[in-house]
């Protein structure tokens, strides 16, 4: 068996602390953020008043949107500067500095978990899956969203095996995911798992200046190309949801 390297957490902290300084972490348009949260709340079956942990919360945009839906949301991130930024931007929301592989929550104390684009930062997400299982109440649910390796644009731009791979704007730990692999990891941790795919998420910003000018065209193509049902498994994003058994 080939050993999987651990996540280099210091590289994550350094990278995202830098984003906090420029307040450039939120790459999607406000409309896309709302659409993502609509799907997350639906898949998570989150209800007002429930305690929902937003893991990998960044500057807190999704934590705040959950809070606006009446959820008792708490954001957690490894980057102390992003957590500080979230506290400044959303003073009515709780934020904690912490590690998804060592969560600062008691056993069976959380109703729901959002994994905010964080699974694809973990070379081996099994530790994260085990921690999510531990902190969720029985029948509690999680939702994760991550870039899909089956999407041709994600593969070309963000997969290390692509001849057009760009390391600009990503950490050393990142890679797009395969839906079946993520489902298998969380299934092994004890969850019943379901998978959906999402396209039409419009970017307002990408780090690479070489491709930034292509954003309007990409956003338009994405909305049309992956709309047919047979194309959905090739959508840019994988939504993985599960319930603790």
ROKOLFI-177869 format. One line per 5 residues: number of its first residue (from 1); their letters; for each residue x, y, z of C-alpha. Coordinates in Angstrom, 3 decimals. Each point is the difference from the previous one (the first is absolute). Last residue first. Layout:
NUM> a> X/Y/Z ~ ...
END
This chain:
245> xxxxx> -25.925/6.220/10.972 ~ 1.411/3.465/-0.612 ~ -1.527/1.455/-3.117 ~ 1.855/0.945/-3.160 ~ 0.390/2.574/-2.716
240> xxxxx> 2.604/0.380/-2.741 ~ -0.397/2.840/-2.466 ~ 2.475/-0.253/-2.875 ~ 0.830/3.116/-1.979 ~ 1.063/0.818/-3.562
235> xxxxx> -2.656/-2.154/-1.671 ~ 1.177/-3.180/-1.749 ~ -2.461/-2.253/1.854 ~ -2.701/2.432/-1.199 ~ 0.555/-0.552/-3.736
230> xxxxx> -2.651/-2.722/-0.475 ~ -2.574/2.227/1.733 ~ 0.497/2.914/-2.445 ~ 1.076/3.229/1.828 ~ 3.764/-0.648/-0.162
225> xxxxx> 0.800/1.861/-3.209 ~ -2.351/2.950/0.370 ~ 0.833/1.569/3.382 ~ 3.681/-0.947/-0.256 ~ 0.326/1.595/-3.429
220> xxxxx> -1.341/3.337/1.276 ~ 2.249/0.046/3.097 ~ 3.014/-0.986/-2.104 ~ -0.636/2.785/-2.510 ~ -0.332/2.619/2.742
215> xxxxx> 3.104/-1.380/1.792 ~ 2.356/-0.044/-2.986 ~ 1.705/3.296/0.967 ~ 1.080/-1.595/3.266 ~ 1.866/-2.780/-1.803
210> xxxxx> 3.538/1.426/-0.148 ~ -0.570/2.217/3.063 ~ -0.129/-3.135/2.138 ~ -1.684/0.573/3.358 ~ -3.590/-0.432/-1.106
205> xxxxx> -2.814/2.477/0.694 ~ -3.738/0.552/-0.417 ~ -0.726/-3.653/-0.663 ~ -3.438/-1.194/-1.055 ~ -1.305/-3.347/1.199
200> xxxxx> -1.971/-1.387/-2.926 ~ 0.730/-3.622/0.857 ~ -0.783/-2.260/2.938 ~ 0.238/-3.734/0.466 ~ -1.721/-2.247/2.518
195> xxxxx> 1.234/-2.850/2.165 ~ -1.616/-2.002/2.797 ~ 1.566/-1.608/3.063 ~ -1.182/-2.104/2.940 ~ 2.677/0.817/2.524
190> xxxxx> 2.128/-2.321/2.141 ~ 3.609/1.088/-0.630 ~ 0.228/-2.544/-2.854 ~ -2.845/1.809/-1.753 ~ 1.847/3.280/0.441
185> xxxxx> 3.091/-1.353/-1.729 ~ -1.987/-1.836/-2.697 ~ -2.064/3.085/-0.877 ~ 3.217/2.009/-0.371 ~ 1.437/-2.636/-2.323
180> xxxxx> -3.168/-0.294/-2.078 ~ -0.180/3.761/-0.531 ~ 3.537/0.292/-1.354 ~ 1.732/3.035/1.435 ~ 1.888/3.017/-1.333
175> xxxxx> 3.432/0.546/1.583 ~ 1.289/2.290/2.732 ~ 2.819/-0.626/2.484 ~ 2.691/2.211/-1.544 ~ -2.372/2.945/0.253
170> xxxxx> -1.908/1.631/-2.830 ~ -0.076/3.471/-1.549 ~ 2.635/-0.582/-2.664 ~ 1.034/-3.662/-0.243 ~ -1.245/-0.185/-3.599
165> xxxxx> -0.395/-3.351/-1.751 ~ 0.020/0.244/-3.804 ~ 1.855/-3.285/-0.603 ~ -2.554/-1.653/2.309 ~ 1.219/-2.583/2.519
160> xxxxx> 0.076/2.602/2.769 ~ -3.740/0.600/-0.306 ~ -1.069/3.630/0.320 ~ -0.328/1.587/-3.441 ~ -0.540/-2.897/-2.386
155> xxxxx> -1.770/-2.211/2.529 ~ -2.266/2.776/1.283 ~ -0.845/0.965/-3.576 ~ -0.728/-3.583/-1.066 ~ -2.234/-0.732/3.013
150> xxxxx> 0.663/-3.543/1.158 ~ 2.366/1.301/2.712 ~ -2.969/1.746/1.635 ~ 0.727/3.006/2.188 ~ -1.381/-0.390/3.545
145> xxxxx> -3.217/0.449/1.962 ~ -0.686/-1.818/3.241 ~ -3.305/-0.506/1.844 ~ -0.341/-1.614/3.426 ~ -2.991/-1.460/1.812
140> xxxxx> -1.028/-0.845/3.542 ~ -2.033/-3.189/0.336 ~ 1.794/-0.697/3.322 ~ 1.674/3.265/1.061 ~ 3.065/1.092/-1.915
135> xxxxx> 3.304/0.528/1.823 ~ 1.426/-3.493/-0.493 ~ -1.128/-0.466/-3.610 ~ 1.598/3.308/-0.982 ~ 3.185/-1.099/1.777
130> xxxxx> 0.072/-3.329/-1.846 ~ -0.565/1.706/-3.364 ~ 2.830/2.473/0.725 ~ 2.365/-2.838/0.820 ~ -1.054/-1.860/-3.170
125> xxxxx> 0.673/3.022/-2.232 ~ 3.459/-1.199/-1.133 ~ 1.767/2.549/-2.224 ~ -2.238/2.627/1.630 ~ -0.507/3.295/-1.873
120> xxxxx> -2.664/-1.621/-2.212 ~ -2.089/-0.590/3.130 ~ -0.008/3.724/0.812 ~ -2.416/1.578/-2.429 ~ -2.233/1.098/2.852
115> xxxxx> -0.664/-3.221/1.921 ~ -3.404/0.887/1.448 ~ -0.953/-1.884/3.127 ~ -3.363/-0.566/1.667 ~ -1.622/-0.589/3.383
110> xxxxx> 3.168/0.288/2.093 ~ 0.646/-1.321/3.542 ~ 0.371/-3.755/-0.601 ~ 3.504/-0.065/1.534 ~ 1.228/3.372/1.216
105> xxxxx> 1.331/2.617/-2.385 ~ 3.545/1.333/-0.449 ~ 0.586/-2.008/-3.213 ~ 3.326/-1.735/-0.454 ~ 0.158/-1.001/-3.707
100> xxxxx> -2.034/3.055/-1.010 ~ 2.609/2.204/1.717 ~ -0.866/3.115/1.995 ~ -0.446/3.744/0.342 ~ -3.563/0.687/1.052
95> xxxxx> -2.652/2.377/-1.330 ~ -3.412/0.900/1.455 ~ -2.239/2.316/-2.048 ~ -1.418/3.394/1.011 ~ 3.259/1.817/-0.731
90> xxxxx> -0.064/-1.020/-3.681 ~ 2.694/1.968/-1.841 ~ 2.346/0.499/2.944 ~ -0.413/-3.536/1.344 ~ 0.465/-1.410/-3.481
85> xxxxx> 3.234/1.943/-0.461 ~ 1.358/-1.309/3.319 ~ -0.864/-3.527/-1.099 ~ 1.744/0.630/-3.315 ~ 3.054/1.213/1.899
80> xxxxx> 0.056/-3.033/2.300 ~ -0.043/-2.388/-2.981 ~ -1.007/-3.547/0.988 ~ -3.699/0.784/-0.328 ~ -3.208/-0.457/1.990
75> xxxxx> -3.326/1.779/-0.427 ~ -2.934/-0.402/2.365 ~ -3.608/0.039/-1.145 ~ -3.102/0.058/2.184 ~ -2.291/-0.129/-3.032
70> xxxxx> -2.633/2.631/-0.689 ~ 0.604/0.235/-3.737 ~ 2.076/3.165/0.563 ~ 2.371/-2.077/2.154 ~ 0.455/-2.396/-2.927
65> xxxxx> 0.874/2.979/-2.189 ~ 2.447/1.189/2.683 ~ 1.800/-3.329/0.146 ~ 0.060/-0.022/-3.805 ~ 1.774/3.383/-0.162
60> xxxxx> 2.284/-0.786/2.934 ~ 3.455/1.191/-1.026 ~ 1.148/-3.588/-0.481 ~ -2.630/-2.397/1.328 ~ 2.131/-3.127/-0.268
55> xxxxx> -2.583/-1.722/2.162 ~ -3.407/1.679/0.232 ~ -1.492/-1.530/3.155 ~ -3.806/-0.110/0.172 ~ -1.949/0.273/3.258
50> xxxxx> -3.698/-0.287/-0.782 ~ -2.284/2.933/0.728 ~ -1.407/0.210/-3.505 ~ 0.116/-3.377/-1.804 ~ 2.759/-1.659/-2.000
45> xxxxx> -1.153/-2.755/-2.321 ~ 3.669/-0.319/-0.962 ~ -0.875/-0.448/-3.665 ~ -2.467/2.894/0.011 ~ 2.172/2.284/2.153
40> xxxxx> 2.996/-0.700/-2.244 ~ -1.977/0.565/-3.196 ~ -1.311/3.382/1.111 ~ 3.452/0.831/1.409 ~ 1.572/-0.566/-3.413
35> xxxxx> -2.645/2.124/-1.692 ~ 0.598/2.853/2.453 ~ 3.767/-0.123/-0.574 ~ -0.629/-0.049/-3.752 ~ -2.116/3.141/0.201
30> xxxxx> 2.690/1.723/2.109 ~ 2.585/-0.768/-2.721 ~ 2.604/-2.639/0.807 ~ 3.684/0.484/0.867 ~ -0.313/0.994/3.661
25> xxxxx> 3.596/-0.155/1.313 ~ 1.249/3.371/-1.261 ~ -0.044/1.967/3.271 ~ 3.545/1.119/-0.917 ~ 1.513/-0.768/3.416
20> xxxxx> -2.330/-2.938/0.413 ~ 1.293/-1.544/-3.206 ~ 3.519/0.009/1.437 ~ -1.214/-1.729/3.169 ~ -1.463/-2.556/-2.394
15> xxxxx> 3.353/-0.975/-1.520 ~ 2.004/0.075/3.238 ~ -2.587/-2.050/1.873 ~ -0.306/-2.609/-2.743 ~ 3.786/-0.284/-0.328
10> xxxxx> 0.220/-0.474/3.770 ~ -2.588/-2.756/-0.181 ~ 1.945/-2.234/-2.359 ~ -2.691/-2.662/-0.317 ~ 1.322/-3.461/0.742
5> xxxxx> 1.567/-2.075/-2.760 ~ -1.865/-3.114/-1.184 ~ 1.975/-3.213/0.518 ~ -0.181/-2.397/-2.943 ~ -1.333/-3.448/0.943
END
